[in-house]
């Protein structure tokens, strides 16, 4: 069974420096039918104007992932971690017992385009942690790359959530298949157009998958696949 969320039905956030699309309820956008899916709580597609960003603010008891599509994001937090994230890299932050961080667009000319993802943790009050890493999603197309997992296998990030994250860039009508651990998944199209289990999807679309054993994705695009317990 699938439940389709077209990109044009997402919530909106419009500010002078920030344009956002919300797959689930967030900030001033509230939809009781869209409070997340399984452990996946937030997918925000953000466009951040040059020289602006999210000033220092707190988080706790949340697993936070940042996936940059264009531009760069400069991170600083109260664990002492800092870094600049560019396309091809994934950022993972365990907010745990509490952390403050900022996410800024350091460019004076280029808009930052990113996906901000929150996952509900399966442990509370753990020590905050920050990490970032380059993965070969765009360098090795037409295969699924494991980016974050519950056990850290295949050099993925260890995720303190009942979820795993995979990503793929499909070219020339490429196809990937993934066997689901528990029968639930969320597919987010970051770019391009694909077909997932027979459903046509375009950039910004999301697809909730329930009680299925496998996901088959074809097309020309870049996708994030959340394998959810």
N, C-alpha and C positions, 0 to 999 in steps of 0.2 A: 504494500500500500504506500502511496506517495501523497504528499500535500505540498502543492506548488505555491511559492511566494514570488510573484512577479516583482521586478525591481521598482516599478512605478507605484506599487502598493506599500512600499516601505514608509516608515515615518520620516519626517524631515526636520532638520535643524538648520536654520538660516541665520547666520551672524555676519558681521562685516568681514571678519577674518577667517571664518570657519563655515563650511557647508557640509552637512552630514546627512547620511541615509541610515536609518535604524531598522534592522531586520526584526528586532524585538523591542519591547518597551524600554525607554531610556530617557532620562532627564525629563523634559516637558512633554515628551510623547508617551502616552499611556494607552495601551490596548490590552484589555484583560484576556483576549484570545492569543496574545503574543507576548508571553512572559518568559520565553525561552523554550528550548527543546532538550529534554533530558538534562545533562550537566551543562549544556551550552546555554549561557545566559545573555551574552551580548555579541553581536557582530555589527560594528559601525563602520561604514565606508566614509572616511573623512578626507576633505580637501582643505588644506591649511595654507593660508596665504604666506608669501615670503616674509621672513623676519618676525613671525608671530608664533603662537603655539599655546600649549597648556602649561601655565605656571605651576609652581610646586603645590601639590595637593595630596591628600592622604588616601590610602587604600588599606584594607585588611581582609584576610580570609578570602582571597580570590586568586585564581591562576590567570595571568594576563599574558596574552601573546600579541605581538605587533608584526604585521606583514606589510612591508613597504612595496608599493607598485611603481611609484615615480618620486624622484626627489630624495631627500634624506631627512632623518629625524635625529636630533641630538638629545640624549638621555642623561639625566643626573638623578641620583637618589640618595637617601639618607643611610644606605649601607656603605656609601663611599664609591659605588660603582658609577661609571660614566662611559659613554661611547656614542658614536655616530653610526646609525643604521642606514644601509642603502639597499636597493633592490637586490634580491638574491639572498639576503640575510633574514633570519627570524630572531626576534627578541622574546625572551621568556622571563617573566618576573613572578616569583612567588611572593604575594603580599603578606601572607601568614599573619604573624602577631601584630603587624603594622609597619608601614613604610610610607614615606613621602617621596614623590618624584615629580620631575618636570619633563615634558616632551615638547621640544621646540623645532621649528623649521629654521635651520641656520643660513639658508640661502637668501640673498637679497633680491633674487629674480625668479626663482623657480617655485611653483606650487608643489607642496607635499601631498601625495595621494597615498593613503594607507588604509589597511583594514585593522581595526582594533577589536580584539576578541577577549571575552571574559568567560572563564569556565568555573563552575562551582567546585570548591575543593572537597576532597574526601577525608581531609584531616584539618582540624582547626588549630590555630595558635602556633604553627610551626615557624621556624626561623626564616625571615625574609631572605630572598636570594635573587640575584640578577645575572642573566647570561645572554649572550648573543653569538650567533654562528652563521657562517655561510653554508648553504646547502646547494646541491647541484640540480635544482629543479629545472632551470632554463638551459643549463649546459647539457643535460641528458634528457631530452624530450621523450614522450611516449612511454613513460614508465612512472609508476607511483613511488614517491620518495617519502619515507617515514621521517617526520620532523620532530614529533613529540609522542612519548609513549609512557605507559605506567611503569615499565621496567628499564627504560633507557637503552633498549636493544638497538643494534645497527647504528650506534653513535647518535641516537636521537636524544633530545632533552627528556629528562625525567619529569613527568607531569603528575602532580598530586591531585588528580581528578579522575573520575570514571569515564575517561575519554582518551582517544588517541587521534593525532592529526597527521594526515598525509596530504601531499600536494603533487600535482602533475601539470606539465605543459604539453598539450597535444598539438601535433603538427601534421599537415597533409592527411587529415582524416584519421589520425591515430586512435588507438583503442587501448584502454586499460581496464582490468577487472580486479575487484577486491572482495574477498570473502569476509563478511561481517562477523565480529566476535559474538554479538548478542542480538543481531537482527535490526539494529537501529543505527541511523546515520543522518547527518546533515551535509548536503553538498552546496557549496557557495561558488558561484562563477565569478572569478576575479577579472577575467578578460575573455573576449571572443564568444563563440557560440559552440555548444556541445549538446549531445543527447545523452541522458542518463536513464537507464532502465526504460527506454522508449519515450521519455519526455524531453521535448526540445527546450533548451534553456539558453539565455543570453546573458551578457555581462550584468552583474548585479542581482540576478535571479538566485533564489534559494530553493532547495528541495528537501523536505523532511521525508525520510524513508523509515517505514516501520514494518516489522515482521517480514523482512526479506532476508534471504541468505547471502545474496551477492549484489554488488553494484557494478554495472558495466557502463563505462563512459567513453563516448566517441566524439570526434570533431576536431575543431581548431580553436584552442583556447587554453586558459590557465585556471585550474580549479583547486579549491581546498576541500578535502573530504574529512569530516569528523566521524570517526567510528565510536559510537556511544554505547555504554552499557545500558 
